Amino acid sequence: MTIEMFLFGGVALFFAVTATGYAWWSDLEPAGTAALIVSFLMAALVFLFFGVQRRKHGSRPEDHKGAEIQQRSGPVDFFPARSGYPVLTAVGYAVAALGVIYGVWLFLIGVGLLAGGVFGFAFQYVQREP
């Protein structure tokens, strides 16, 4: 997580400096200043997340130059079988988007399909043994 932490720290620092300079020279123009401040906050959030994860879990083998591939390998996890929920979610999203254009009734049908697809994704393997 070290490389990612420093990368996003640099991005956050860049946006902080850019937002300060932009706010100073543009006489606090609200749209650009707000966009740069939000960009700084998002990069700083990711930077803090990686910092907390690094402190909590320690460094990874990828953080060391002499690391071997075997140090990162582990057991193969669960891979789900075929599922119809991605198709249902996509159809629900498309119908809801068309409902914005053609009417509330179509939008509500799309939201119902979309909700069914999302709940299916979330609870498809809830009964699976660990």
ABEGO torsion letter per residue (X at the ends): XAAAAAAAAAAAAAAAAAAAAAAAAAGGBAAAAAAAAAAAAAAAAAAAAAAAAAAAAEBBAAABAABBAAAABBBBBBBBBBBAAAAAAAAAAAAAAAAAAAEAAAAAAAAAAAAAAAAAAAAAAAABBX
